[in-house]
Amino acid sequence: MSAPVHRVAVVTGGSAGIGLAICEQLLRDGCEVVSLARRPCPVEHPKLHSLEVDLTDRAATAQAAADADDVHGASLSRRHRESLDLNF
């Protein structure tokens, strides 16, 4: 028997609109979710952690990526960190 898969999703813009809908669906699918947005995510769920960050601020984004590493066992790979850096 294989070990259960621990899926962690990092969603930008998770406080409203499409980002919020994505957070809700990922939670229904059983994922741990880290929401990165300027406002807190309005959803309350034990598998959701909302980080307030302005993604246009490089230093704040780097700190949010580091914080996400500590949340629910999330670990952002170097490739994902670079993607956050590139997608300004």
Sequence and secondary structure as in RCSB ss.txt:
>XXXX:A:sequence
MSAPVHRVAVVTGGSAGIGLAICEQLLRDGCEVVSLARRPCPVEHPKLHSLEVDLTDRAATAQAAADADDVHGAS
LSRRHRESLDLNF
>XXXX:A:secstr
       EEEEETTTSHHHHHHHHHHHHTT EEEEEESS  S   TTEEEEE  TT HHHHHHHHHHHHHSTT  
  HHHHHHHHH  
